[in-house]
Amino acid sequence: MRGYYLVSISKEIMHKKYEGVAKKIHSQIEIFNGESLYTKLYCYESKNSFLFKVARHLPFNSFVFEKKYNSEFNGSDFIYIRKMAFDIDFILLLKNIKKNNPRIKVVIELPTYPYDKERSRRIIYFASNIKDAFYKHKLKKYVDRIVTFSNDDIIFGIPAIKLSNGIDCNRITSKKPSDAKEIHVIAVAMLSFWHGYDRFIEGLGLYYKSGGKRDVVLHIVGDGDVINFYKNKVHEYGLQDKVFFHGKLYGPSLDELYDLCEIGLDAMGRHRSGVYYNSSLKGKEYLAKGLPIVSGVETELDYIKDFKYYMRVSADDSPINIKEIISFYDSVYVGNSKNKVISEIRRYAEKNFDQKVCMQPLVKYLSSGN
């Protein structure tokens, strides 16, 4: 079987095969190919002219054909699409795909769902948001399945294929055991309001204000529009020696910091974007490194009773209770070999969350005659 993976991402970005979303997409394509679902990447690149950028935000922009049907799709068995802007151009693309390939399977992946509260509320995006709200209900005429990392069975009236967000364990090396006396916690993200790391900073401030004696240190890796908000919180609580901002780190520099840290901090504020279940990609990367996880949103790990390397905190804006973080740390490491902890967590990631394992429901659907 053969098909196409459609993205609205520039070829320049997609050539960076080991960074960000490009890494995940190339890994998915490798898995498809390994399952005899021979897949070719096709990029719809946005035009960069000023007029185009203005036009794409207008209520009706059918005169700007950003996403045209390509005759090379003819004869394909499937089209897999990572979410693009839902507009008239996209609906016309889907219509032409089905018209020229009546038996084709069309699948759309939603990296995040629900996503409405994550969309920009700036006035320039008003028309785009209206178009999305309108056209997403037109999808069911042309789309066979929605791939989701949420817990939903039906999305936009379309049956969903529920997947866990998987990682390529072969590309992630295990961390080394740390001999630090402090409790070092790491949070890696392209920082947005829904990561909620201000909750942990506030928790640290309250912990030390109440006389806390254990040294707990937070390392924030990444950048984003909330970074100054976090830094102001750090200054407000006088935590300059307890919270460190590393900016973006890659490769050996990031691995070195992982070696120091012994807890991975997943999103603490997903509820702010209306998400209460999330198959976190970053959480899986923490597992592959061999790190215990603290999460502020429900994940697959909430349903696994025998996994002792996971802690859930409440999905609200309350400060994180640092005493509970310390108790979790002690339950994992006190009296246990750190090498054993790392290897057990890593093996669990390989068995349950390697991307090849996680994608099997999708592979089965695309390979079937249904």
C-alpha positions in Angstrom: 0.0 0.0 0.0 1.2 3.5 -0.6 0.1 7.0 0.5 1.1 10.5 1.4 1.8 12.4 4.7 0.6 16.0 4.2 1.9 18.8 6.4 1.6 22.6 6.3 5.3 23.0 7.3 8.1 24.3 5.2 10.6 22.0 3.6 13.3 23.9 5.4 11.9 22.9 8.8 11.2 19.3 7.7 14.8 18.9 6.7 15.7 19.2 10.4 14.9 15.6 11.0 16.1 15.5 14.6 14.4 18.6 15.9 10.9 19.2 17.3 7.9 18.2 15.2 10.0 17.3 12.2 11.6 14.5 14.3 8.2 13.0 15.1 6.9 13.2 11.6 9.9 11.5 10.1 9.8 8.8 12.7 6.1 8.2 11.9 6.9 7.9 8.2 9.7 5.4 9.0 7.2 3.3 10.9 4.7 3.4 8.1 7.3 2.3 5.6 8.5 -0.5 7.9 4.9 -1.8 8.0 4.7 -1.8 4.1 2.6 1.4 4.2 5.0 3.2 1.8 4.6 6.9 2.6 5.9 10.0 0.9 6.1 13.4 2.7 4.3 16.3 1.0 4.8 19.8 2.3 2.3 22.6 1.7 4.4 25.7 2.3 2.9 29.0 3.2 3.7 32.0 1.0 5.6 34.7 2.8 4.3 37.8 1.0 2.7 40.5 3.2 -0.5 40.3 1.1 -0.8 36.6 1.5 -0.3 36.8 5.3 -3.1 39.4 5.5 -5.4 37.5 3.0 -5.2 34.2 4.9 -6.8 35.8 7.9 -9.8 37.2 6.0 -13.2 35.5 6.5 -13.2 34.3 2.8 -9.9 33.6 1.2 -10.8 31.1 -1.6 -8.7 33.3 -3.9 -5.6 32.2 -2.1 -5.1 28.6 -2.9 -2.5 27.5 -0.5 -3.5 23.8 -0.5 -4.1 22.6 -4.0 -4.7 19.0 -5.0 -1.7 17.4 -6.7 -2.3 14.7 -9.4 0.5 12.7 -7.9 -1.9 11.7 -5.2 -3.9 9.7 -7.8 -4.0 6.0 -7.0 -3.0 6.4 -3.3 -4.4 4.1 -0.7 -4.3 6.6 2.1 -3.7 10.2 2.9 -2.4 11.1 6.4 -2.7 14.8 7.4 -1.2 16.5 10.3 -3.7 19.2 11.3 -3.7 22.2 8.9 -5.9 25.3 9.0 -9.5 24.3 8.5 -10.7 26.6 5.8 -12.3 26.5 2.3 -9.0 25.6 0.7 -8.6 22.6 3.0 -12.2 21.4 2.4 -11.6 21.7 -1.4 -8.4 19.7 -1.0 -10.2 16.9 0.8 -13.0 17.0 -1.7 -10.6 16.5 -4.6 -8.7 13.8 -2.8 -12.0 11.8 -2.4 -13.2 12.7 -5.9 -10.0 11.4 -7.6 -9.5 8.4 -5.2 -13.0 7.2 -4.2 -11.6 4.2 -2.1 -8.9 6.2 -0.4 -8.7 6.5 3.4 -8.3 10.0 4.7 -7.0 10.4 8.3 -6.3 13.7 10.1 -4.0 13.8 13.2 -4.9 16.4 15.9 -1.7 16.9 17.9 -3.8 18.5 20.7 -7.5 18.1 21.4 -9.4 20.0 22.5 -7.4 22.9 21.1 -9.8 25.9 21.1 -8.4 27.5 24.2 -4.9 27.3 22.8 -5.8 29.3 19.7 -4.6 32.9 19.7 -7.2 35.5 20.8 -5.5 38.4 19.0 -7.8 40.3 16.8 -5.9 39.4 13.6 -6.8 35.7 14.2 -10.5 36.4 14.8 -11.5 35.4 11.2 -9.2 32.4 11.3 -10.8 31.2 14.5 -14.3 31.6 13.0 -13.3 29.7 9.9 -11.9 26.8 12.1 -15.1 26.7 14.1 -17.2 26.6 10.9 -15.2 24.3 8.6 -14.3 21.6 11.2 -17.9 20.5 11.1 -17.6 20.0 7.3 -14.8 17.4 7.7 -17.0 14.3 8.3 -18.0 14.2 4.6 -14.4 13.6 3.5 -12.5 12.3 6.5 -12.6 8.7 7.6 -10.8 8.8 11.0 -9.3 11.4 13.4 -6.1 10.4 15.2 -6.1 11.8 18.7 -3.9 11.6 21.8 -6.9 12.5 23.9 -9.5 10.0 25.4 -12.3 10.9 22.9 -14.1 8.3 20.8 -15.7 10.7 18.4 -14.4 14.1 17.2 -16.3 16.4 14.9 -18.7 13.5 14.3 -15.8 11.4 13.0 -14.6 8.1 14.6 -11.4 8.6 16.5 -8.3 6.3 16.6 -6.9 6.9 20.1 -3.1 6.7 20.3 -0.5 7.2 23.0 2.1 9.8 22.1 5.0 7.6 21.4 8.8 8.3 21.2 11.7 6.7 19.4 13.5 5.2 22.2 16.5 4.4 20.0 17.2 8.1 19.6 17.0 8.9 23.4 19.9 7.8 25.6 19.3 6.9 29.3 20.5 9.4 31.8 23.4 8.7 34.1 22.7 8.5 37.9 23.3 11.7 39.8 25.3 12.0 43.0 23.8 15.5 43.8 22.7 16.0 47.4 19.9 18.4 46.3 16.7 17.3 44.6 17.0 18.5 41.0 13.8 18.8 39.0 13.7 19.4 35.2 11.0 20.9 33.0 11.6 21.0 29.3 9.1 22.7 27.0 8.3 25.3 24.4 6.8 27.3 27.2 3.2 28.4 27.1 0.7 29.5 29.7 -0.7 25.9 30.0 2.6 24.5 31.1 1.9 26.0 34.5 5.4 25.9 36.0 4.5 29.0 38.0 2.6 26.6 40.2 5.9 24.8 41.1 7.7 28.2 41.6 5.0 29.4 44.0 5.2 26.0 45.8 8.9 26.4 46.3 8.4 30.0 47.6 5.9 28.8 50.1 8.0 25.8 51.1 11.0 27.9 51.9 9.0 30.6 53.5 7.5 28.0 55.9 11.0 26.8 56.9 11.6 24.0 54.4 15.1 22.5 54.9 15.6 20.1 51.9 17.2 21.7 48.9 14.8 21.4 45.9 16.1 23.0 42.6 14.0 23.6 39.5 15.7 23.7 36.0 13.5 25.2 33.2 14.7 24.4 29.7 13.1 26.2 26.8 11.7 29.6 25.9 8.3 31.1 25.3 6.0 34.0 26.0 5.6 33.2 29.7 9.3 33.2 30.5 9.3 36.7 31.9 6.2 35.9 34.0 8.2 32.9 35.5 11.3 35.1 36.1 9.2 37.7 37.9 7.8 34.9 40.2 11.3 33.8 41.0 12.3 37.3 42.0 9.1 37.8 44.0 9.9 34.7 46.1 13.6 35.3 46.2 14.4 31.9 44.5 17.3 33.0 42.3 19.4 30.2 43.7 16.6 27.6 43.5 15.2 28.1 39.9 17.4 28.3 36.9 16.5 29.2 33.3 18.6 27.5 30.7 17.0 28.6 27.5 16.9 26.1 24.7 19.3 23.2 25.1 20.0 20.4 22.7 22.3 17.3 22.4 25.1 16.9 24.9 24.2 20.1 26.8 20.7 18.9 27.5 21.9 15.3 28.3 24.3 16.7 30.9 21.5 18.6 32.6 19.3 15.4 32.5 22.1 13.5 34.2 22.0 16.0 37.1 18.2 15.9 37.5 16.1 13.1 39.1 12.5 14.1 38.5 10.8 15.2 35.3 8.1 17.9 35.5 5.3 17.5 33.0 2.6 20.1 32.3 1.1 21.6 35.4 -1.6 23.8 33.8 -3.2 21.9 31.0 -6.6 22.7 32.6 -6.0 26.3 31.6 -6.4 25.3 27.9 -9.4 23.0 28.7 -7.4 19.8 28.5 -7.9 17.3 31.3 -6.4 14.2 29.6 -3.2 14.4 27.7 -0.9 11.7 26.2 2.2 13.8 26.9 5.1 13.5 24.5 7.5 15.1 26.9 6.4 12.7 29.6 7.4 9.8 27.4 10.8 11.4 26.8 11.3 11.7 30.5 10.5 8.0 30.8 13.0 7.1 28.1 15.7 9.1 29.9 14.9 7.1 33.1 13.2 9.9 35.1 10.2 9.6 37.4 7.4 12.0 36.4 5.2 14.5 38.2 2.2 15.5 36.1 -0.6 18.0 36.5 -2.9 16.4 34.0 -4.3 12.9 33.6 -2.3 10.6 31.4 -2.1 6.9 30.5 0.0 6.4 33.6 -3.0 7.2 35.8 -4.5 3.8 34.8 -1.4 1.8 35.5 -1.5 0.6 39.1 1.9 -1.0 39.4 4.0 1.9 38.1 5.5 3.6 41.1 7.5 6.2 39.3 4.6 8.5 38.6 2.9 11.2 40.7 -0.2 13.2 39.8 -1.0 16.6 41.3 -4.3 18.4 41.1 -5.4 20.0 37.9 -5.9 23.5 39.2 -4.0 26.7 39.9 -3.0 25.9 43.5 0.8 26.0 44.3 2.5 22.6 44.2 3.0 21.0 47.6 6.8 20.6 47.7 6.7 18.4 50.7 4.7 15.9 48.6 7.3 16.2 45.8 10.0 15.4 48.4 8.1 12.4 49.7 7.7 11.1 46.1 11.5 11.5 45.6 12.2 9.6 48.7 9.8 6.8 47.8 11.7 6.3 44.5 15.3 6.7 45.5 15.8 6.1 49.3 17.1 2.6 49.7 17.1 1.9 46.0 19.9 1.8 43.4 19.6 4.8 41.1 20.9 2.6 38.2 18.1 0.2 38.9 15.5 3.0 39.0 16.7 4.4 35.7 16.8 1.0 33.9 13.3 0.0 35.1 11.8 3.3 33.9 13.6 3.0 30.6 12.5 -0.6 30.0 8.9 0.5 30.8 9.1 3.2 28.1 10.5 0.8 25.6 7.8 -1.8 26.2 4.8 0.6 26.3 5.6 3.9 24.7 8.0 3.4 21.8 6.4 5.0 18.8 6.3 1.7 16.9 4.2 0.2 19.6 1.9 3.2 20.0 1.1 3.5 16.3 -0.1 -0.1 15.9 -3.9 0.8 16.1 -3.3 3.3 13.2 -1.2 0.9 11.2 -3.9 -1.8 11.6 -6.6 0.6 10.4 -4.6 1.7 7.3 -3.6 -1.8 6.4 -7.1 -3.2 6.7 -9.8 -3.4 4.0 -12.3 -1.5 6.1 
